[in-house]
Amino acid sequence: MFFNFGRTTYERKRDEYYTLYQNLGDALLEHDKHVIEANSANCSYINAVPNLSNSKIPSGDFDTKREELTAKLNSYFKYDLEKRTDIITATDKAYQRYIYYKNLAIKEAEEEAKKADEAKKANK
């Protein structure tokens, strides 16, 4: 923690929230990448299913199980969409806190500069 030496609490918190904001943005991109891959695989499967011959497989049993698994898969996609919303909300909150601490750090620096100027004037 030597790299925080000489920095105020507001500056440290500002930097921590900015890092969190960036990490959450990266997590969102990674999440979206995985969802796109899953959707692509699902679409490929769905497009291949109509080409299956009903005469060569027991379609009644297969279709029932396929519909069950498709419903389960769709529930996972819905869950992923909810998690994406959670990541976006967390990203927005982290950015808001970053701005809050950024403004506090600026205000604190201005007050320190004002005190330093007053001290210089008092020493003259």
Secondary structure as the mmCIF struct_conf table of DSSP 4:
data_model
#
loop_
_struct_conf.conf_type_id
_struct_conf.id
_struct_conf.beg_label_comp_id
_struct_conf.beg_label_asym_id
_struct_conf.beg_label_seq_id
_struct_conf.end_label_comp_id
_struct_conf.end_label_asym_id
_struct_conf.end_label_seq_id
HELX_RH_3T_P HELX_RH_3T_P1 PHE A 2 ASN A 4
TURN_TY1_P TURN_TY1_P1 PHE A 5 GLY A 6
HELX_RH_AL_P HELX_RH_AL_P1 THR A 9 ALA A 48
HELX_RH_3T_P HELX_RH_3T_P2 VAL A 49 ASN A 51
BEND BEND1 LEU A 52 LEU A 52
TURN_TY1_P TURN_TY1_P2 ASN A 54 PRO A 58
HELX_RH_AL_P HELX_RH_AL_P2 SER A 59 ASN A 123
#
